[in-house]
Amino acid sequence: MDQINIILYILTSFFGIENGRIAADKTTVTIDPKNQKIEIIQENLFTFIRSEKDTTLILKQWNKLQYWKERKTSWAKELDNFSTKNFDLIPFKKTIQPHLILNYSKEKDLQAIGIWYHAEKKQFSINHIPQQNIKTKSGKLIDNYWIFNDNSKFSFTIEPFLQMPEKYKKLKIPIEEILMNTITED
């Protein structure tokens, strides 16, 4: 089994944007097996800025995300098996929260994001990696796996940047700050 795919917490990876630099401090994933639907909500978007060149790259990536329909930004190839894909940027308490909805037709499709289905046991599972800080009220940790029953909705959160080294914390900037600085400089 593979680990949770970074696609869940690196926002630009949903669209296969190379060298994606926009990430989320916290990602909530909700799976509805009955309706074969995944909802992904990201909170506290940020990036790392070391130079003006980084700022330019981030703004280009943000533009591709913000206007994904108009610019016909392609979805990542890993998501090809998902029958429906939708993406919205929702304003929330002075921040921006990406909301993604994916529909799948086979449980096997979930492997693209690191979720596995065991038909015999009627359970979904994800690898437990302590650094990802996975939390859930609807699953059980058994050995190195979070286990979820397939007969009801389940959700989990991922916070992979909680134990970030100090040298990276100094470079971390909320995406809203970059966007606001760009607007006021024009």
Phi, psi and chi 1 to 4 in degrees:
 res  aa     phi    psi   chi1   chi2   chi3   chi4
   1 MET       -  139.5 -117.1 -168.4  -77.6      -
   2 ASP   -87.7  164.0  -66.3  -32.1      -      -
   3 GLN   -78.1  170.4   61.7 -175.5   -3.7      -
   4 ILE   -53.5  132.9  -67.6  -81.5      -      -
   5 ASN   -72.5  138.7 -164.7  -40.6      -      -
   6 ILE   -60.8  -14.7   64.5  165.4      -      -
   7 ILE   -54.9  -26.4 -158.2  167.6      -      -
   8 LEU   -73.4  -27.1  -68.4  178.2      -      -
   9 TYR  -123.5   -2.8   51.1   85.8      -      -
  10 ILE  -105.2  102.8  -55.5  -65.4      -      -
  11 LEU   -55.5  -44.4  177.9   59.3      -      -
  12 THR   -65.2  -20.8   46.4      -      -      -
  13 SER   -69.9  -19.7   63.7      -      -      -
  14 PHE   -63.3  -26.7  -78.2   99.0      -      -
  15 PHE  -108.5   11.9  -66.7   95.3      -      -
  16 GLY    62.9   25.7      -      -      -      -
  17 ILE   -73.0  120.8  -64.0  172.7      -      -
  18 GLU   -67.7  147.6  -70.6 -168.9   33.0      -
  19 ASN    55.4   38.7 -163.9   17.9      -      -
  20 GLY   -57.5  132.5      -      -      -      -
  21 ARG  -122.7    8.1  -54.9  -72.0  -77.4  -68.2
  22 ILE  -109.2  119.6  -57.9  169.6      -      -
  23 ALA  -125.1  170.3      -      -      -      -
  24 ALA  -119.8  136.3      -      -      -      -
  25 ASP   -63.5  -38.2  -88.3  -30.1      -      -
  26 LYS  -137.9  135.7 -178.7  178.4 -177.4  179.8
  27 THR  -128.4  129.5  -58.9      -      -      -
  28 THR  -108.5  125.9  -57.4      -      -      -
  29 VAL  -115.5  126.3  179.3      -      -      -
  30 THR  -121.1  126.9  -56.4      -      -      -
  31 ILE  -111.7  128.7  -48.7  -77.6      -      -
  32 ASP  -113.8   92.7 -179.8   -7.9      -      -
  33 PRO   -60.4  -34.4  -21.4   32.1      -      -
  34 LYS   -61.7  -42.8 -178.9  179.1  177.1 -175.6
  35 ASN   -99.7    4.3  -65.5  -53.5      -      -
  36 GLN    48.6   55.1  -64.3 -178.5  -52.5      -
  37 LYS  -130.6  140.7  178.6  175.2  144.9 -177.8
  38 ILE  -120.0  131.9  -55.2  166.4      -      -
  39 GLU  -117.2  130.9  179.7  179.1   21.4      -
  40 ILE  -125.1  122.8  -58.7  163.5      -      -
  41 ILE  -121.2  124.7  -60.5  171.7      -      -
  42 GLN  -106.0  142.5  -64.8 -177.3  -31.7      -
  43 GLU  -125.5  150.0  -60.9  175.6   41.9      -
  44 ASN    55.8   65.6  -55.7  -38.7      -      -
  45 LEU   -66.7  142.7  -65.4  177.9      -      -
  46 PHE  -150.9  173.1   70.3   91.2      -      -
  47 THR  -149.3  174.5 -169.3      -      -      -
  48 PHE  -113.8  127.2  -62.9  106.1      -      -
  49 ILE  -118.6  123.4  -59.5  -69.8      -      -
  50 ARG  -115.3  -21.5  -75.1  178.0 -105.9  159.9
  51 SER  -153.4  170.9   69.0      -      -      -
  52 GLU   -62.3  -32.3 -170.1   61.9   34.6      -
  53 LYS   -61.1  -39.6 -169.5  176.0  177.1 -178.9
  54 ASP   -61.7  -42.8  -71.5  -17.6      -      -
  55 THR   -60.6  -44.4  -57.7      -      -      -
  56 THR   -60.9  -44.8  -57.8      -      -      -
  57 LEU   -61.2  -44.9  176.5   64.7      -      -
  58 ILE   -61.3  -44.2  -59.5  -54.0      -      -
  59 LEU   -63.8  -37.6  -68.4  171.5      -      -
  60 LYS   -65.3  -43.1  -76.3 -179.1 -178.2  177.0
  61 GLN   -64.8  -41.8  -70.1  179.9    0.0      -
  62 TRP   -61.6  -42.1 -176.3 -101.8      -      -
  63 ASN   -60.0  -42.0 -168.5  -78.4      -      -
  64 LYS   -62.0  -35.9  -77.9 -175.7  174.0 -177.7
  65 LEU   -74.9  -49.5  -64.8  171.1      -      -
  66 GLN   -61.3  -36.8 -173.3  173.9   17.4      -
  67 TYR  -113.8   40.6  -59.7  106.1      -      -
  68 TRP   -60.2  -37.3   71.0  -83.2      -      -
  69 LYS   -70.8  -48.5  -75.4 -177.5 -176.3  174.6
  70 GLU   -62.8  -38.5  -64.1   86.7  -18.3      -
  71 ARG   -88.9   -1.4  -57.4 -144.6 -172.2  -67.3
  72 LYS    53.3   45.0  -62.7 -177.9  174.0  136.7
  73 THR   -65.2  127.8  -56.8      -      -      -
  74 SER   -74.8  146.7  -61.2      -      -      -
  75 TRP   -78.2  156.4  -71.5   87.6      -      -
  76 ALA   -60.6  143.7      -      -      -      -
  77 LYS   -58.6  -31.4  -67.6 -154.2  179.6  -59.6
  78 GLU   -59.3  -20.6  -64.0   97.7  -40.6      -
  79 LEU   -98.5    7.9  -58.1  176.5      -      -
  80 ASP   -55.5  -35.3  -78.3   -7.4      -      -
  81 ASN   -78.2   -6.4  -73.1  -25.8      -      -
  82 PHE   -82.4  124.4  -68.9   89.3      -      -
  83 SER   -69.2  -35.1   56.4      -      -      -
  84 THR  -132.1  136.3  -53.5      -      -      -
  85 LYS  -134.3  130.0  -61.0  176.2  -88.6  -67.6
  86 ASN  -137.4  145.6 -166.6   30.6      -      -
  87 PHE  -140.2  129.5  172.0   70.7      -      -
  88 ASP  -135.5  147.5  -71.6  -53.9      -      -
  89 LEU  -105.7  114.7  -66.6  166.9      -      -
  90 ILE  -106.5  123.9  -49.5  -68.3      -      -
  91 PRO   -67.0  135.1  -10.8   21.1      -      -
  92 PHE  -151.1  112.5 -178.5   77.5      -      -
  93 LYS    45.7   59.1  -65.4 -177.5 -178.3 -179.7
  94 LYS    63.8   16.5  -62.3 -176.5 -178.5 -178.6
  95 THR  -128.4  179.5   66.2      -      -      -
  96 ILE  -122.5  126.9  -59.3  165.4      -      -
  97 GLN  -114.8  116.4  -76.4 -171.4  -16.8      -
  98 PRO   -70.6  134.4  -20.3   32.5      -      -
  99 HIS  -121.5  124.1  -75.2 -137.1      -      -
 100 LEU  -120.5  138.6  -65.8  107.9      -      -
 101 ILE  -123.5  126.4  -56.2  -72.6      -      -
 102 LEU  -125.2  137.7  -54.0  171.3      -      -
 103 ASN  -113.4  140.4  -70.9   93.7      -      -
 104 TYR  -123.5  159.8   59.1   94.5      -      -
 105 SER  -108.6  -24.2   54.1      -      -      -
 106 LYS  -131.1  142.5  -62.7  177.4  -76.0 -153.3
 107 GLU   -58.2  -29.7  -72.9   79.9    5.2      -
 108 LYS   -60.4  -27.5 -175.5  177.8 -179.6  179.8
 109 ASP   -59.0  -27.2  -63.5  -18.9      -      -
 110 LEU   -68.8  -16.3  -61.5  175.2      -      -
 111 GLN   -59.6  -26.8  -70.3  177.6   15.9      -
 112 ALA   -60.7  -24.8      -      -      -      -
 113 ILE  -112.3   10.7   57.2  174.6      -      -
 114 GLY    90.5   20.7      -      -      -      -
 115 ILE  -113.9  128.2  -59.0  170.6      -      -
 116 TRP  -112.7  148.6  -61.7   83.5      -      -
 117 TYR  -118.9  133.0 -176.9   66.6      -      -
 118 HIS  -112.4   99.2  -55.2  -78.5      -      -
 119 ALA   -59.7  -40.9      -      -      -      -
 120 GLU   -62.0  -38.4  -41.7   80.0   57.4      -
 121 LYS   -91.7  -10.4  -64.1 -179.5 -179.1 -179.5
 122 LYS    55.0   50.6  -63.1 -174.2 -179.2 -153.6
 123 GLN  -139.4  148.1  -65.7  176.1  -30.6      -
 124 PHE  -100.9  154.7  -68.8   93.0      -      -
 125 SER  -148.9  153.8   64.9      -      -      -
 126 ILE  -135.0  151.1   56.9  176.2      -      -
 127 ASN   -68.0  141.4  -82.9    1.4      -      -
 128 HIS   -93.5  114.5  171.4   67.1      -      -
 129 ILE  -122.8  110.6  -62.0  167.8      -      -
 130 PRO   -51.0  -37.4  -27.9   36.0      -      -
 131 GLN   -64.8  -19.1  -63.0   85.4  -17.1      -
 132 GLN   -84.3   -9.4  -69.8 -176.3  -27.1      -
 133 ASN    49.4   55.3  -61.7  -63.2      -      -
 134 ILE   -78.4  132.8  -63.7  170.7      -      -
 135 LYS  -130.6  144.2  -65.8 -179.7  179.8   79.5
 136 THR  -158.3  150.2 -178.3      -      -      -
 137 LYS  -106.6   -8.6  -68.7 -178.7  179.7  176.8
 138 SER  -108.1    3.7   48.7      -      -      -
 139 GLY  -127.9  171.0      -      -      -      -
 140 LYS  -123.4  139.6  -68.2 -178.2  -95.5  177.3
 141 LEU   -87.6  115.1 -177.8   59.5      -      -
 142 ILE  -125.2  116.3  -59.2  173.7      -      -
 143 ASP    55.4 -119.8  -62.9  -38.7      -      -
 144 ASN  -104.0   24.2  -70.4  -34.3      -      -
 145 TYR  -135.4  140.9  -55.4   98.9      -      -
 146 TRP   -88.3  128.5  -73.7   98.9      -      -
 147 ILE  -114.2  135.6  -53.1  -65.3      -      -
 148 PHE  -131.3  137.7  -54.7   91.9      -      -
 149 ASN   -73.2  149.6  -68.2  -34.8      -      -
 150 ASP   -91.0    5.8   74.3  -10.5      -      -
 151 ASN   -96.6    3.0   58.9   -0.2      -      -
 152 SER  -156.3  165.6   61.7      -      -      -
 153 LYS   -59.0  147.3  -88.3 -172.1 -169.7 -178.9
 154 PHE  -143.4  157.6   63.6   91.8      -      -
 155 SER  -146.2  161.0   65.8      -      -      -
 156 PHE  -152.7  158.3   57.6   91.7      -      -
 157 THR  -115.9  152.2   60.8      -      -      -
 158 ILE  -126.9  130.6  -50.1  166.0      -      -
 159 GLU  -132.6   74.4  -64.8  179.2  -87.5      -
 160 PRO   -74.3   -7.7   27.7  -34.3      -      -
 161 PHE  -106.7   14.1  -58.9  102.4      -      -
 162 LEU   -65.1  -36.6  -72.2  177.9      -      -
 163 GLN  -104.1   43.2  -71.7   87.2   24.0      -
 164 MET   -70.1  136.9 -173.6 -177.0  -47.8      -
 165 PRO   -59.3  147.7  -21.8   30.8      -      -
 166 GLU   -55.6  -38.0 -159.3   58.1   43.7      -
 167 LYS   -63.0  -28.7   67.7 -180.0 -177.0  178.4
 168 TYR   -84.0  -32.5  -66.8  113.1      -      -
 169 LYS   -58.7  -34.5  -74.3 -178.6 -176.5  178.7
 170 LYS   -67.9  -25.3  -67.8  175.9 -175.2  176.3
 171 LEU   -95.1   -8.9  -58.7  171.9      -      -
 172 LYS   -76.5  127.8 -177.6  179.4  171.2 -172.8
 173 ILE  -133.9  131.3  -60.8  179.3      -      -
 174 PRO   -60.6  140.3  -19.7   30.3      -      -
 175 ILE   -60.6  -34.2 -164.3   71.8      -      -
 176 GLU   -62.3  -34.9  -66.3   84.2    7.2      -
 177 GLU   -64.8  -41.9 -171.7  175.5  -45.3      -
 178 ILE   -65.0  -43.8  -67.7  169.9      -      -
 179 LEU   -65.2  -41.1  -63.7  173.8      -      -
 180 MET   -67.3  -41.6  -72.2  -55.4  -65.8      -
 181 ASN   -63.9  -35.3  -72.9  -21.2      -      -
 182 THR   -69.7  -41.6  -55.9      -      -      -
 183 ILE   -64.7  -43.8  -67.9  168.6      -      -
 184 THR   -74.0  -21.5   57.0      -      -      -
 185 GLU   -80.6  -19.8  -70.9  175.1    4.5      -
 186 ASP   -74.5      -  -71.3  -15.4      -      -
